[in-house]
Amino acid sequence: MIEFSQLYYLITIVDNGFNLTRSSKILHVSQPALSKSISDLEFRQSVKIFNRKKGRIIGLTRIGGKLVKNAREVYSEYEKMMEELQNIASERKGTVKIGIAPVIISTVFCDALVKFIHDNPGIKLKIIEKGAYELQEMLILGKLDIAVLVSPVTFSSIDEHIIYENSVAVWFNKNHRFHKMKGDIPLKEIGKEEIVTLDNSFMVTFQLKKLFVQNNIQPDFFLQTGSWDLILNMCQKTNLIGIIAAPIGGNYVGKNIEHKNIEPFFPWKISLCTLKDIQRNSAINYTKNWFFDYFNMKNNRLHMESNKRPIFNQAYNN
């Protein structure tokens, strides 16, 4: 049987012009030990690998040439195997900077973060909570590895993949006139009310104002704030209406409040974002793919439970 070390010895000797002195230094073995290993290989396999002249190796025999060729292929596969093992070992170690808007982290990402941290103790997540625009800028400047943002993003250099879909809704208390209206609330009716919504650092507010402009509606913004719970508190206690994403209500304990979708439908889509065309280390790629797979499986499971066709059926490309 040929030992793997002997194959490596053969390759090294050939690559160093059959100079045993130089080869032994590279291999960190003595020259006599190297010579003996090669002689033992020829003796045990009953083949002549090297041509010799006056005791010195001067080249390969025909059999030796084939053996070295096969040895290179074996060693190449060995290197690939070791590289893959090292990547697997290293992809779950390191620090990953991930930016998430506060509303998203509390409504969509909470369970995912808990599971990721529990399942991947070797990866330290450095979480940055900022508004959508600031997170996009940080991603472009290399201050973030991954950003979780409301879609669509505003910079073409950002690659986004939608991981969650819901709607932006209008919120009001049960004494408001919207309570008695059937179905979704028309945007033109919303434009007649005093509105409380998020401040301009939130993508939803940008999209909302754009929607009003497109429909030639001049809304009355009573207050804009970065506090979603303040919005819902004000809607519960006054005749103001609030406009925020529907899932946010799951964090609110007020009972005298409800929400309905807006007509036309106002989607709330969350994207997992990275910069296009850059090299990322294995820990970042692993983290990105882990979250995509988590939401992919979660959304497919919810759709199967409701007998709907899964909407996330494509693989995530690195």
Disulfide bonds with the S-S distance in Angstrom:
none
